[in-house]
């Protein structure tokens, strides 16, 4: 792809949801993951295709990232809010290996 050329759209983009999570709070991380998965399934049943993909906890930084596949950042943010993740920010994430 030429420099400055627009990225080709993927079928369903992924969004990274940044949240605060205390260093030693594995039980809360597990509970948040379950809520994220459940809410994504609920939104899909309601007609907005959202899929919870994974979570990454950085205990030393007290940050946890949740990754959702969703039609838009707004839909990913809605999933995060409904799952009570207390999102700090939501940004598009492009997995490596998918760029040309």
Order of alpha helices (4+ residues) and beta strands (2+ residues): beta-alpha-beta-beta-alpha-beta
